[in-house]
Every structure is written in C-alpha cells, then in structure tokens.
Amino acid sequence: MKAKLNNEVKEAIRHPYAWPGGYPLAVLMADGECMCISCVKKEFKYIAREFHTKCKDKQWAAEAVFINWEDTDLQCANCNSKIESAYGEE
C-alpha cells in the first residue's frame, strides 16, 4: 500500500494533470489538509521520509492523490495558493 501511494505521489509530481482528461491533481495529507503539486515537489524529502518511518508526522504523511473536481476555495496548506478545480465555477 505505501509503495503504491509513494509511486502515485511521484507520478503526480512528474505529471500534475490526470491523463486522460487533463484534470488538476492535489495530494491529501494525513492531517486532513491538501497540498498543491508544486509544494509536494518542493517538500518531497519530508513526504518521502514518512513513507519509510513508523512514527507518522501527519503534516507530511500523504494519504491520497486526488482530482479537485469542484472546490473553488481549496487552498494549499503549505503555500496558501488556490488549488485549481476541474469543473468549479469561479
């Protein structure tokens, strides 16, 4: 499970839009916050460390890669920038 999620996070860093469709991706963290792919890339050393430790720091533990379908108010917990939505009206 951890290895699969680790690979999904790495793939999202390489390709920040889902294929097919081109939908914007984000990462849900264990503390319930979301991070934009740009911040995930910048902070990957902390996120990767959590894949290999038993002591979880929920701030850096990735839980899922997801598509932000409609939430136009979703912000990155790290940089506070808006996380692009696929279908949300501005």
PDB file of N, CA, C and O in Angstrom:
ATOM      1  N   MET A   1       0.822  -1.195   0.000  1.00  0.00           N
ATOM      2  CA  MET A   1       0.000   0.000   0.000  1.00  0.00           C
ATOM      3  C   MET A   1       0.867   1.260   0.000  1.00  0.00           C
ATOM      4  O   MET A   1       0.656   2.153  -0.821  1.00  0.00           O
ATOM      5  N   LYS A   2       1.839   1.341   0.912  1.00  0.00           N
ATOM      6  CA  LYS A   2       2.705   2.522   0.977  1.00  0.00           C
ATOM      7  C   LYS A   2       3.496   2.692  -0.312  1.00  0.00           C
ATOM      8  O   LYS A   2       3.643   3.809  -0.809  1.00  0.00           O
ATOM      9  N   ALA A   3       4.007   1.589  -0.856  1.00  0.00           N
ATOM     10  CA  ALA A   3       4.802   1.671  -2.082  1.00  0.00           C
ATOM     11  C   ALA A   3       3.947   2.183  -3.241  1.00  0.00           C
ATOM     12  O   ALA A   3       4.412   2.982  -4.054  1.00  0.00           O
ATOM     13  N   LYS A   4       2.705   1.725  -3.314  1.00  0.00           N
ATOM     14  CA  LYS A   4       1.812   2.171  -4.378  1.00  0.00           C
ATOM     15  C   LYS A   4       1.526   3.663  -4.247  1.00  0.00           C
ATOM     16  O   LYS A   4       1.569   4.392  -5.238  1.00  0.00           O
ATOM     17  N   LEU A   5       1.235   4.120  -3.031  1.00  0.00           N
ATOM     18  CA  LEU A   5       0.970   5.541  -2.805  1.00  0.00           C
ATOM     19  C   LEU A   5       2.217   6.375  -3.089  1.00  0.00           C
ATOM     20  O   LEU A   5       2.116   7.452  -3.678  1.00  0.00           O
ATOM     21  N   ASN A   6       3.374   5.899  -2.684  1.00  0.00           N
ATOM     22  CA  ASN A   6       4.625   6.593  -2.959  1.00  0.00           C
ATOM     23  C   ASN A   6       4.793   6.772  -4.469  1.00  0.00           C
ATOM     24  O   ASN A   6       5.174   7.849  -4.929  1.00  0.00           O
ATOM     25  N   ASN A   7       4.510   5.720  -5.239  1.00  0.00           N
ATOM     26  CA  ASN A   7       4.605   5.808  -6.692  1.00  0.00           C
ATOM     27  C   ASN A   7       3.569   6.781  -7.266  1.00  0.00           C
ATOM     28  O   ASN A   7       3.859   7.497  -8.224  1.00  0.00           O
ATOM     29  N   GLU A   8       2.365   6.811  -6.687  1.00  0.00           N
ATOM     30  CA  GLU A   8       1.336   7.742  -7.148  1.00  0.00           C
ATOM     31  C   GLU A   8       1.763   9.191  -6.906  1.00  0.00           C
ATOM     32  O   GLU A   8       1.540  10.056  -7.753  1.00  0.00           O
ATOM     33  N   VAL A   9       2.371   9.450  -5.760  1.00  0.00           N
ATOM     34  CA  VAL A   9       2.841  10.805  -5.449  1.00  0.00           C
ATOM     35  C   VAL A   9       3.953  11.202  -6.416  1.00  0.00           C
ATOM     36  O   VAL A   9       3.949  12.318  -6.935  1.00  0.00           O
ATOM     37  N   LYS A  10       4.894  10.311  -6.660  1.00  0.00           N
ATOM     38  CA  LYS A  10       5.978  10.595  -7.612  1.00  0.00           C
ATOM     39  C   LYS A  10       5.428  10.858  -9.005  1.00  0.00           C
ATOM     40  O   LYS A  10       5.889  11.767  -9.694  1.00  0.00           O
ATOM     41  N   GLU A  11       4.443  10.067  -9.424  1.00  0.00           N
ATOM     42  CA  GLU A  11       3.833  10.240 -10.741  1.00  0.00           C
ATOM     43  C   GLU A  11       3.099  11.580 -10.827  1.00  0.00           C
ATOM     44  O   GLU A  11       3.141  12.237 -11.867  1.00  0.00           O
ATOM     45  N   ALA A  12       2.432  11.990  -9.753  1.00  0.00           N
ATOM     46  CA  ALA A  12       1.741  13.286  -9.731  1.00  0.00           C
ATOM     47  C   ALA A  12       2.728  14.439  -9.834  1.00  0.00           C
ATOM     48  O   ALA A  12       2.422  15.460 -10.449  1.00  0.00           O
ATOM     49  N   ILE A  13       3.903  14.290  -9.242  1.00  0.00           N
ATOM     50  CA  ILE A  13       4.938  15.321  -9.355  1.00  0.00           C
ATOM     51  C   ILE A  13       5.403  15.429 -10.806  1.00  0.00           C
ATOM     52  O   ILE A  13       5.570  16.530 -11.329  1.00  0.00           O
ATOM     53  N   ARG A  14       5.611  14.284 -11.450  1.00  0.00           N
ATOM     54  CA  ARG A  14       6.051  14.276 -12.854  1.00  0.00           C
ATOM     55  C   ARG A  14       4.966  14.789 -13.794  1.00  0.00           C
ATOM     56  O   ARG A  14       5.251  15.500 -14.759  1.00  0.00           O
ATOM     57  N   HIS A  15       3.708  14.417 -13.500  1.00  0.00           N
ATOM     58  CA  HIS A  15       2.575  14.756 -14.363  1.00  0.00           C
ATOM     59  C   HIS A  15       1.443  15.303 -13.486  1.00  0.00           C
ATOM     60  O   HIS A  15       0.608  14.528 -13.019  1.00  0.00           O
ATOM     61  N   PRO A  16       1.397  16.629 -13.251  1.00  0.00           N
ATOM     62  CA  PRO A  16       0.435  17.216 -12.310  1.00  0.00           C
ATOM     63  C   PRO A  16      -1.018  17.251 -12.796  1.00  0.00           C
ATOM     64  O   PRO A  16      -1.899  17.733 -12.083  1.00  0.00           O
ATOM     65  N   TYR A  17      -1.264  16.752 -13.986  1.00  0.00           N
ATOM     66  CA  TYR A  17      -2.628  16.671 -14.514  1.00  0.00           C
ATOM     67  C   TYR A  17      -2.935  15.229 -14.874  1.00  0.00           C
ATOM     68  O   TYR A  17      -2.105  14.539 -15.467  1.00  0.00           O
ATOM     69  N   ALA A  18      -4.142  14.771 -14.510  1.00  0.00           N
ATOM     70  CA  ALA A  18      -4.547  13.389 -14.762  1.00  0.00           C
ATOM     71  C   ALA A  18      -4.666  13.145 -16.262  1.00  0.00           C
ATOM     72  O   ALA A  18      -5.048  14.028 -17.031  1.00  0.00           O
ATOM     73  N   TRP A  19      -4.330  11.932 -16.648  1.00  0.00           N
ATOM     74  CA  TRP A  19      -4.495  11.544 -18.047  1.00  0.00           C
ATOM     75  C   TRP A  19      -5.303  10.271 -18.096  1.00  0.00           C
ATOM     76  O   TRP A  19      -4.983   9.322 -17.380  1.00  0.00           O
ATOM     77  N   PRO A  20      -6.338  10.212 -18.912  1.00  0.00           N
ATOM     78  CA  PRO A  20      -6.818  11.251 -19.827  1.00  0.00           C
ATOM     79  C   PRO A  20      -7.655  12.287 -19.098  1.00  0.00           C
ATOM     80  O   PRO A  20      -8.084  12.071 -17.965  1.00  0.00           O
ATOM     81  N   GLY A  21      -7.876  13.381 -19.740  1.00  0.00           N
ATOM     82  CA  GLY A  21      -8.752  14.419 -19.215  1.00  0.00           C
ATOM     83  C   GLY A  21      -8.045  15.705 -18.845  1.00  0.00           C
ATOM     84  O   GLY A  21      -8.629  16.780 -18.985  1.00  0.00           O
ATOM     85  N   GLY A  22      -6.807  15.634 -18.377  1.00  0.00           N
ATOM     86  CA  GLY A  22      -6.078  16.838 -18.006  1.00  0.00           C
ATOM     87  C   GLY A  22      -6.576  17.504 -16.740  1.00  0.00           C
ATOM     88  O   GLY A  22      -6.436  18.716 -16.577  1.00  0.00           O
ATOM     89  N   TYR A  23      -7.161  16.715 -15.834  1.00  0.00           N
ATOM     90  CA  TYR A  23      -7.700  17.269 -14.595  1.00  0.00           C
ATOM     91  C   TYR A  23      -6.573  17.562 -13.605  1.00  0.00           C
ATOM     92  O   TYR A  23      -5.634  16.773 -13.495  1.00  0.00           O
ATOM     93  N   PRO A  24      -6.651  18.698 -12.873  1.00  0.00           N
ATOM     94  CA  PRO A  24      -5.591  19.064 -11.931  1.00  0.00           C
ATOM     95  C   PRO A  24      -5.564  18.124 -10.720  1.00  0.00           C
ATOM     96  O   PRO A  24      -6.609  17.773 -10.172  1.00  0.00           O
ATOM     97  N   LEU A  25      -4.369  17.729 -10.316  1.00  0.00           N
ATOM     98  CA  LEU A  25      -4.181  16.833  -9.175  1.00  0.00           C
ATOM     99  C   LEU A  25      -3.741  17.614  -7.941  1.00  0.00           C
ATOM    100  O   LEU A  25      -3.189  18.709  -8.046  1.00  0.00           O
ATOM    101  N   ALA A  26      -3.992  17.035  -6.781  1.00  0.00           N
ATOM    102  CA  ALA A  26      -3.527  17.554  -5.499  1.00  0.00           C
ATOM    103  C   ALA A  26      -3.278  16.346  -4.599  1.00  0.00           C
ATOM    104  O   ALA A  26      -3.614  15.218  -4.960  1.00  0.00           O
ATOM    105  N   VAL A  27      -2.693  16.583  -3.437  1.00  0.00           N
ATOM    106  CA  VAL A  27      -2.396  15.492  -2.507  1.00  0.00           C
ATOM    107  C   VAL A  27      -3.072  15.771  -1.169  1.00  0.00           C
ATOM    108  O   VAL A  27      -2.929  16.854  -0.602  1.00  0.00           O
ATOM    109  N   LEU A  28      -3.805  14.787  -0.678  1.00  0.00           N
ATOM    110  CA  LEU A  28      -4.439  14.850   0.639  1.00  0.00           C
ATOM    111  C   LEU A  28      -3.442  14.312   1.652  1.00  0.00           C
ATOM    112  O   LEU A  28      -2.879  13.233   1.470  1.00  0.00           O
ATOM    113  N   MET A  29      -3.229  15.070   2.718  1.00  0.00           N
ATOM    114  CA  MET A  29      -2.289  14.673   3.759  1.00  0.00           C
ATOM    115  C   MET A  29      -3.048  14.022   4.917  1.00  0.00           C
ATOM    116  O   MET A  29      -4.266  14.173   5.019  1.00  0.00           O
ATOM    117  N   ALA A  30      -2.345  13.307   5.781  1.00  0.00           N
ATOM    118  CA  ALA A  30      -2.960  12.568   6.887  1.00  0.00           C
ATOM    119  C   ALA A  30      -3.645  13.481   7.898  1.00  0.00           C
ATOM    120  O   ALA A  30      -4.538  13.038   8.621  1.00  0.00           O
ATOM    121  N   ASP A  31      -3.242  14.738   7.960  1.00  0.00           N
ATOM    122  CA  ASP A  31      -3.882  15.668   8.904  1.00  0.00           C
ATOM    123  C   ASP A  31      -5.155  16.284   8.330  1.00  0.00           C
ATOM    124  O   ASP A  31      -5.772  17.137   8.967  1.00  0.00           O
ATOM    125  N   GLY A  32      -5.555  15.854   7.121  1.00  0.00           N
ATOM    126  CA  GLY A  32      -6.781  16.341   6.505  1.00  0.00           C
ATOM    127  C   GLY A  32      -6.593  17.550   5.607  1.00  0.00           C
ATOM    128  O   GLY A  32      -7.540  17.986   4.952  1.00  0.00           O
ATOM    129  N   GLU A  33      -5.404  18.090   5.567  1.00  0.00           N
ATOM    130  CA  GLU A  33      -5.104  19.241   4.714  1.00  0.00           C
ATOM    131  C   GLU A  33      -4.706  18.765   3.319  1.00  0.00           C
ATOM    132  O   GLU A  33      -4.398  17.590   3.118  1.00  0.00           O
ATOM    133  N   CYS A  34      -4.716  19.680   2.368  1.00  0.00           N
ATOM    134  CA  CYS A  34      -4.332  19.363   0.997  1.00  0.00           C
ATOM    135  C   CYS A  34      -3.102  20.174   0.618  1.00  0.00           C
ATOM    136  O   CYS A  34      -2.867  21.262   1.143  1.00  0.00           O
ATOM    137  N   MET A  35      -2.328  19.624  -0.298  1.00  0.00           N
ATOM    138  CA  MET A  35      -1.158  20.334  -0.812  1.00  0.00           C
ATOM    139  C   MET A  35      -1.197  20.343  -2.324  1.00  0.00           C
ATOM    140  O   MET A  35      -1.599  19.366  -2.956  1.00  0.00           O
ATOM    141  N   CYS A  36      -0.772  21.465  -2.902  1.00  0.00           N
ATOM    142  CA  CYS A  36      -0.660  21.554  -4.353  1.00  0.00           C
ATOM    143  C   CYS A  36       0.557  20.737  -4.792  1.00  0.00           C
ATOM    144  O   CYS A  36       1.459  20.467  -3.999  1.00  0.00           O
ATOM    145  N   ILE A  37       0.563  20.360  -6.037  1.00  0.00           N
ATOM    146  CA  ILE A  37       1.647  19.522  -6.553  1.00  0.00           C
ATOM    147  C   ILE A  37       2.979  20.262  -6.519  1.00  0.00           C
ATOM    148  O   ILE A  37       4.024  19.644  -6.313  1.00  0.00           O
ATOM    149  N   SER A  38       2.955  21.561  -6.714  1.00  0.00           N
ATOM    150  CA  SER A  38       4.192  22.344  -6.654  1.00  0.00           C
ATOM    151  C   SER A  38       4.850  22.218  -5.275  1.00  0.00           C
ATOM    152  O   SER A  38       6.062  22.020  -5.182  1.00  0.00           O
ATOM    153  N   CYS A  39       4.060  22.331  -4.214  1.00  0.00           N
ATOM    154  CA  CYS A  39       4.599  22.201  -2.856  1.00  0.00           C
ATOM    155  C   CYS A  39       5.001  20.761  -2.554  1.00  0.00           C
ATOM    156  O   CYS A  39       5.994  20.526  -1.865  1.00  0.00           O
ATOM    157  N   VAL A  40       4.246  19.810  -3.059  1.00  0.00           N
ATOM    158  CA  VAL A  40       4.615  18.400  -2.866  1.00  0.00           C
ATOM    159  C   VAL A  40       5.993  18.151  -3.476  1.00  0.00           C
ATOM    160  O   VAL A  40       6.824  17.451  -2.896  1.00  0.00           O
ATOM    161  N   LYS A  41       6.223  18.728  -4.646  1.00  0.00           N
ATOM    162  CA  LYS A  41       7.533  18.584  -5.300  1.00  0.00           C
ATOM    163  C   LYS A  41       8.636  19.223  -4.457  1.00  0.00           C
ATOM    164  O   LYS A  41       9.695  18.628  -4.255  1.00  0.00           O
ATOM    165  N   LYS A  42       8.381  20.449  -3.963  1.00  0.00           N
ATOM    166  CA  LYS A  42       9.390  21.159  -3.165  1.00  0.00           C
ATOM    167  C   LYS A  42       9.691  20.461  -1.843  1.00  0.00           C
ATOM    168  O   LYS A  42      10.831  20.471  -1.379  1.00  0.00           O
ATOM    169  N   GLU A  43       8.672  19.855  -1.239  1.00  0.00           N
ATOM    170  CA  GLU A  43       8.804  19.257   0.095  1.00  0.00           C
ATOM    171  C   GLU A  43       8.854  17.722   0.054  1.00  0.00           C
ATOM    172  O   GLU A  43       8.608  17.067   1.067  1.00  0.00           O
ATOM    173  N   PHE A  44       9.168  17.161  -1.101  1.00  0.00           N
ATOM    174  CA  PHE A  44       9.107  15.709  -1.248  1.00  0.00           C
ATOM    175  C   PHE A  44      10.042  14.972  -0.290  1.00  0.00           C
ATOM    176  O   PHE A  44       9.741  13.845   0.103  1.00  0.00           O
ATOM    177  N   LYS A  45      11.153  15.571   0.090  1.00  0.00           N
ATOM    178  CA  LYS A  45      12.068  14.882   1.013  1.00  0.00           C
ATOM    179  C   LYS A  45      11.372  14.560   2.336  1.00  0.00           C
ATOM    180  O   LYS A  45      11.626  13.507   2.921  1.00  0.00           O
ATOM    181  N   TYR A  46      10.500  15.451   2.814  1.00  0.00           N
ATOM    182  CA  TYR A  46       9.762  15.198   4.054  1.00  0.00           C
ATOM    183  C   TYR A  46       8.657  14.164   3.839  1.00  0.00           C
ATOM    184  O   TYR A  46       8.435  13.294   4.681  1.00  0.00           O
ATOM    185  N   ILE A  47       7.977  14.271   2.714  1.00  0.00           N
ATOM    186  CA  ILE A  47       6.901  13.337   2.394  1.00  0.00           C
ATOM    187  C   ILE A  47       7.468  11.934   2.203  1.00  0.00           C
ATOM    188  O   ILE A  47       6.910  10.966   2.720  1.00  0.00           O
ATOM    189  N   ALA A  48       8.563  11.814   1.472  1.00  0.00           N
ATOM    190  CA  ALA A  48       9.191  10.505   1.230  1.00  0.00           C
ATOM    191  C   ALA A  48       9.667   9.874   2.534  1.00  0.00           C
ATOM    192  O   ALA A  48       9.568   8.659   2.704  1.00  0.00           O
ATOM    193  N   ARG A  49      10.180  10.681   3.450  1.00  0.00           N
ATOM    194  CA  ARG A  49      10.642  10.165   4.738  1.00  0.00           C
ATOM    195  C   ARG A  49       9.499   9.483   5.491  1.00  0.00           C
ATOM    196  O   ARG A  49       9.709   8.469   6.158  1.00  0.00           O
ATOM    197  N   GLU A  50       8.305  10.034   5.385  1.00  0.00           N
ATOM    198  CA  GLU A  50       7.145   9.461   6.080  1.00  0.00           C
ATOM    199  C   GLU A  50       6.738   8.103   5.517  1.00  0.00           C
ATOM    200  O   GLU A  50       6.118   7.311   6.226  1.00  0.00           O
ATOM    201  N   PHE A  51       7.070   7.818   4.269  1.00  0.00           N
ATOM    202  CA  PHE A  51       6.781   6.505   3.697  1.00  0.00           C
ATOM    203  C   PHE A  51       7.657   5.416   4.326  1.00  0.00           C
ATOM    204  O   PHE A  51       7.318   4.234   4.280  1.00  0.00           O
ATOM    205  N   HIS A  52       8.787   5.829   4.912  1.00  0.00           N
ATOM    206  CA  HIS A  52       9.755   4.861   5.424  1.00  0.00           C
ATOM    207  C   HIS A  52       9.892   4.851   6.939  1.00  0.00           C
ATOM    208  O   HIS A  52      10.770   4.171   7.469  1.00  0.00           O
ATOM    209  N   THR A  53       9.045   5.591   7.647  1.00  0.00           N
ATOM    210  CA  THR A  53       9.124   5.609   9.104  1.00  0.00           C
ATOM    211  C   THR A  53       7.833   5.085   9.717  1.00  0.00           C
ATOM    212  O   THR A  53       6.769   5.164   9.104  1.00  0.00           O
ATOM    213  N   LYS A  54       7.931   4.557  10.909  1.00  0.00           N
ATOM    214  CA  LYS A  54       6.742   4.072  11.623  1.00  0.00           C
ATOM    215  C   LYS A  54       6.071   5.192  12.404  1.00  0.00           C
ATOM    216  O   LYS A  54       4.867   5.146  12.657  1.00  0.00           O
ATOM    217  N   CYS A  55       6.842   6.184  12.781  1.00  0.00           N
ATOM    218  CA  CYS A  55       6.320   7.333  13.524  1.00  0.00           C
ATOM    219  C   CYS A  55       5.792   8.344  12.517  1.00  0.00           C
ATOM    220  O   CYS A  55       6.567   8.979  11.802  1.00  0.00           O
ATOM    221  N   LYS A  56       4.502   8.490  12.461  1.00  0.00           N
ATOM    222  CA  LYS A  56       3.887   9.356  11.454  1.00  0.00           C
ATOM    223  C   LYS A  56       3.821  10.807  11.924  1.00  0.00           C
ATOM    224  O   LYS A  56       3.302  11.104  13.000  1.00  0.00           O
ATOM    225  N   ASP A  57       4.348  11.689  11.111  1.00  0.00           N
ATOM    226  CA  ASP A  57       4.148  13.124  11.274  1.00  0.00           C
ATOM    227  C   ASP A  57       3.033  13.465  10.298  1.00  0.00           C
ATOM    228  O   ASP A  57       3.283  13.602   9.101  1.00  0.00           O
ATOM    229  N   LYS A  58       1.817  13.604  10.784  1.00  0.00           N
ATOM    230  CA  LYS A  58       0.655  13.737   9.911  1.00  0.00           C
ATOM    231  C   LYS A  58       0.764  14.912   8.946  1.00  0.00           C
ATOM    232  O   LYS A  58       0.136  14.906   7.887  1.00  0.00           O
ATOM    233  N   GLN A  59       1.540  15.898   9.296  1.00  0.00           N
ATOM    234  CA  GLN A  59       1.706  17.047   8.415  1.00  0.00           C
ATOM    235  C   GLN A  59       2.338  16.637   7.083  1.00  0.00           C
ATOM    236  O   GLN A  59       2.007  17.214   6.047  1.00  0.00           O
ATOM    237  N   TRP A  60       3.230  15.664   7.092  1.00  0.00           N
ATOM    238  CA  TRP A  60       3.961  15.271   5.892  1.00  0.00           C
ATOM    239  C   TRP A  60       3.557  13.907   5.347  1.00  0.00           C
ATOM    240  O   TRP A  60       4.098  13.478   4.328  1.00  0.00           O
ATOM    241  N   ALA A  61       2.636  13.221   5.984  1.00  0.00           N
ATOM    242  CA  ALA A  61       2.223  11.889   5.524  1.00  0.00           C
ATOM    243  C   ALA A  61       1.128  12.010   4.465  1.00  0.00           C
ATOM    244  O   ALA A  61       0.023  12.469   4.751  1.00  0.00           O
ATOM    245  N   ALA A  62       1.444  11.598   3.257  1.00  0.00           N
ATOM    246  CA  ALA A  62       0.463  11.630   2.166  1.00  0.00           C
ATOM    247  C   ALA A  62      -0.517  10.480   2.329  1.00  0.00           C
ATOM    248  O   ALA A  62      -0.128   9.358   2.657  1.00  0.00           O
ATOM    249  N   GLU A  63      -1.795  10.770   2.096  1.00  0.00           N
ATOM    250  CA  GLU A  63      -2.837   9.747   2.176  1.00  0.00           C
ATOM    251  C   GLU A  63      -3.378   9.382   0.805  1.00  0.00           C
ATOM    252  O   GLU A  63      -3.732   8.227   0.568  1.00  0.00           O
ATOM    253  N   ALA A  64      -3.448  10.354  -0.106  1.00  0.00           N
ATOM    254  CA  ALA A  64      -4.021  10.083  -1.424  1.00  0.00           C
ATOM    255  C   ALA A  64      -3.682  11.199  -2.402  1.00  0.00           C
ATOM    256  O   ALA A  64      -3.498  12.356  -2.023  1.00  0.00           O
ATOM    257  N   VAL A  65      -3.607  10.817  -3.661  1.00  0.00           N
ATOM    258  CA  VAL A  65      -3.535  11.774  -4.755  1.00  0.00           C
ATOM    259  C   VAL A  65      -4.958  11.852  -5.302  1.00  0.00           C
ATOM    260  O   VAL A  65      -5.591  10.820  -5.527  1.00  0.00           O
ATOM    261  N   PHE A  66      -5.466  13.062  -5.516  1.00  0.00           N
ATOM    262  CA  PHE A  66      -6.850  13.182  -5.950  1.00  0.00           C
ATOM    263  C   PHE A  66      -7.017  14.323  -6.945  1.00  0.00           C
ATOM    264  O   PHE A  66      -6.140  15.172  -7.103  1.00  0.00           O
ATOM    265  N   ILE A  67      -8.170  14.317  -7.609  1.00  0.00           N
ATOM    266  CA  ILE A  67      -8.557  15.392  -8.514  1.00  0.00           C
ATOM    267  C   ILE A  67      -9.499  16.317  -7.747  1.00  0.00           C
ATOM    268  O   ILE A  67     -10.479  15.863  -7.156  1.00  0.00           O
ATOM    269  N   ASN A  68      -9.203  17.595  -7.760  1.00  0.00           N
ATOM    270  CA  ASN A  68     -10.102  18.583  -7.169  1.00  0.00           C
ATOM    271  C   ASN A  68     -11.191  18.879  -8.204  1.00  0.00           C
ATOM    272  O   ASN A  68     -10.996  19.698  -9.102  1.00  0.00           O
ATOM    273  N   TRP A  69     -12.310  18.221  -8.073  1.00  0.00           N
ATOM    274  CA  TRP A  69     -13.364  18.340  -9.071  1.00  0.00           C
ATOM    275  C   TRP A  69     -14.043  19.703  -9.060  1.00  0.00           C
ATOM    276  O   TRP A  69     -14.133  20.342 -10.108  1.00  0.00           O
ATOM    277  N   GLU A  70     -14.528  20.172  -7.900  1.00  0.00           N
ATOM    278  CA  GLU A  70     -15.372  21.368  -7.911  1.00  0.00           C
ATOM    279  C   GLU A  70     -15.096  22.393  -6.813  1.00  0.00           C
ATOM    280  O   GLU A  70     -15.731  23.448  -6.805  1.00  0.00           O
ATOM    281  N   ASP A  71     -14.192  22.131  -5.906  1.00  0.00           N
ATOM    282  CA  ASP A  71     -13.965  23.048  -4.785  1.00  0.00           C
ATOM    283  C   ASP A  71     -13.121  24.245  -5.230  1.00  0.00           C
ATOM    284  O   ASP A  71     -11.900  24.148  -5.349  1.00  0.00           O
ATOM    285  N   THR A  72     -13.789  25.368  -5.474  1.00  0.00           N
ATOM    286  CA  THR A  72     -13.077  26.563  -5.944  1.00  0.00           C
ATOM    287  C   THR A  72     -12.362  27.305  -4.810  1.00  0.00           C
ATOM    288  O   THR A  72     -11.580  28.221  -5.066  1.00  0.00           O
ATOM    289  N   ASP A  73     -12.627  26.914  -3.561  1.00  0.00           N
ATOM    290  CA  ASP A  73     -11.985  27.557  -2.414  1.00  0.00           C
ATOM    291  C   ASP A  73     -10.867  26.723  -1.793  1.00  0.00           C
ATOM    292  O   ASP A  73     -10.322  27.100  -0.755  1.00  0.00           O
ATOM    293  N   LEU A  74     -10.521  25.605  -2.407  1.00  0.00           N
ATOM    294  CA  LEU A  74      -9.485  24.732  -1.859  1.00  0.00           C
ATOM    295  C   LEU A  74      -8.124  25.405  -1.968  1.00  0.00           C
ATOM    296  O   LEU A  74      -7.718  25.854  -3.040  1.00  0.00           O
ATOM    297  N   GLN A  75      -7.423  25.465  -0.829  1.00  0.00           N
ATOM    298  CA  GLN A  75      -6.108  26.096  -0.792  1.00  0.00           C
ATOM    299  C   GLN A  75      -5.058  25.112  -0.319  1.00  0.00           C
ATOM    300  O   GLN A  75      -5.347  24.194   0.449  1.00  0.00           O
ATOM    301  N   CYS A  76      -3.848  25.312  -0.784  1.00  0.00           N
ATOM    302  CA  CYS A  76      -2.713  24.509  -0.350  1.00  0.00           C
ATOM    303  C   CYS A  76      -2.375  24.887   1.094  1.00  0.00           C
ATOM    304  O   CYS A  76      -2.245  26.068   1.417  1.00  0.00           O
ATOM    305  N   ALA A  77      -2.234  23.892   1.945  1.00  0.00           N
ATOM    306  CA  ALA A  77      -1.904  24.133   3.352  1.00  0.00           C
ATOM    307  C   ALA A  77      -0.478  24.621   3.531  1.00  0.00           C
ATOM    308  O   ALA A  77      -0.140  25.158   4.586  1.00  0.00           O
ATOM    309  N   ASN A  78       0.360  24.447   2.530  1.00  0.00           N
ATOM    310  CA  ASN A  78       1.758  24.827   2.637  1.00  0.00           C
ATOM    311  C   ASN A  78       2.012  26.255   2.142  1.00  0.00           C
ATOM    312  O   ASN A  78       2.690  27.030   2.817  1.00  0.00           O
ATOM    313  N   CYS A  79       1.474  26.607   0.971  1.00  0.00           N
ATOM    314  CA  CYS A  79       1.759  27.926   0.392  1.00  0.00           C
ATOM    315  C   CYS A  79       0.533  28.841   0.310  1.00  0.00           C
ATOM    316  O   CYS A  79       0.648  30.002  -0.084  1.00  0.00           O
ATOM    317  N   ASN A  80      -0.627  28.322   0.678  1.00  0.00           N
ATOM    318  CA  ASN A  80      -1.893  29.054   0.666  1.00  0.00           C
ATOM    319  C   ASN A  80      -2.381  29.461  -0.721  1.00  0.00           C
ATOM    320  O   ASN A  80      -3.307  30.265  -0.833  1.00  0.00           O
ATOM    321  N   SER A  81      -1.779  28.924  -1.775  1.00  0.00           N
ATOM    322  CA  SER A  81      -2.281  29.234  -3.113  1.00  0.00           C
ATOM    323  C   SER A  81      -3.512  28.382  -3.397  1.00  0.00           C
ATOM    324  O   SER A  81      -3.709  27.327  -2.793  1.00  0.00           O
ATOM    325  N   LYS A  82      -4.340  28.860  -4.329  1.00  0.00           N
ATOM    326  CA  LYS A  82      -5.531  28.115  -4.710  1.00  0.00           C
ATOM    327  C   LYS A  82      -5.129  26.854  -5.451  1.00  0.00           C
ATOM    328  O   LYS A  82      -4.213  26.874  -6.274  1.00  0.00           O
ATOM    329  N   ILE A  83      -5.809  25.760  -5.161  1.00  0.00           N
ATOM    330  CA  ILE A  83      -5.613  24.522  -5.902  1.00  0.00           C
ATOM    331  C   ILE A  83      -6.682  24.512  -6.985  1.00  0.00           C
ATOM    332  O   ILE A  83      -7.877  24.548  -6.692  1.00  0.00           O
ATOM    333  N   GLU A  84      -6.250  24.464  -8.220  1.00  0.00           N
ATOM    334  CA  GLU A  84      -7.148  24.527  -9.368  1.00  0.00           C
ATOM    335  C   GLU A  84      -8.208  23.443  -9.313  1.00  0.00           C
ATOM    336  O   GLU A  84      -7.921  22.308  -8.934  1.00  0.00           O
ATOM    337  N   SER A  85      -9.437  23.786  -9.691  1.00  0.00           N
ATOM    338  CA  SER A  85     -10.513  22.797  -9.743  1.00  0.00           C
ATOM    339  C   SER A  85     -10.808  22.444 -11.198  1.00  0.00           C
ATOM    340  O   SER A  85     -10.584  23.249 -12.102  1.00  0.00           O
ATOM    341  N   ALA A  86     -11.309  21.242 -11.409  1.00  0.00           N
ATOM    342  CA  ALA A  86     -11.594  20.776 -12.760  1.00  0.00           C
ATOM    343  C   ALA A  86     -12.856  21.429 -13.325  1.00  0.00           C
ATOM    344  O   ALA A  86     -12.854  21.881 -14.470  1.00  0.00           O
ATOM    345  N   TYR A  87     -13.926  21.482 -12.539  1.00  0.00           N
ATOM    346  CA  TYR A  87     -15.202  21.962 -13.043  1.00  0.00           C
ATOM    347  C   TYR A  87     -15.818  23.091 -12.233  1.00  0.00           C
ATOM    348  O   TYR A  87     -16.885  23.586 -12.597  1.00  0.00           O
ATOM    349  N   GLY A  88     -15.195  23.504 -11.167  1.00  0.00           N
ATOM    350  CA  GLY A  88     -15.780  24.551 -10.323  1.00  0.00           C
ATOM    351  C   GLY A  88     -15.891  25.872 -11.050  1.00  0.00           C
ATOM    352  O   GLY A  88     -14.980  26.276 -11.774  1.00  0.00           O
ATOM    353  N   GLU A  89     -16.993  26.531 -10.858  1.00  0.00           N
ATOM    354  CA  GLU A  89     -17.210  27.850 -11.459  1.00  0.00           C
ATOM    355  C   GLU A  89     -16.548  28.903 -10.584  1.00  0.00           C
ATOM    356  O   GLU A  89     -16.666  28.866  -9.359  1.00  0.00           O
ATOM    357  N   GLU A  90     -15.874  29.808 -11.194  1.00  0.00           N
ATOM    358  CA  GLU A  90     -15.221  30.897 -10.459  1.00  0.00           C
ATOM    359  C   GLU A  90     -16.174  32.028 -10.231  1.00  0.00           C
ATOM    360  O   GLU A  90     -15.804  33.035  -9.629  1.00  0.00           O
TER     361      GLU A  90
END
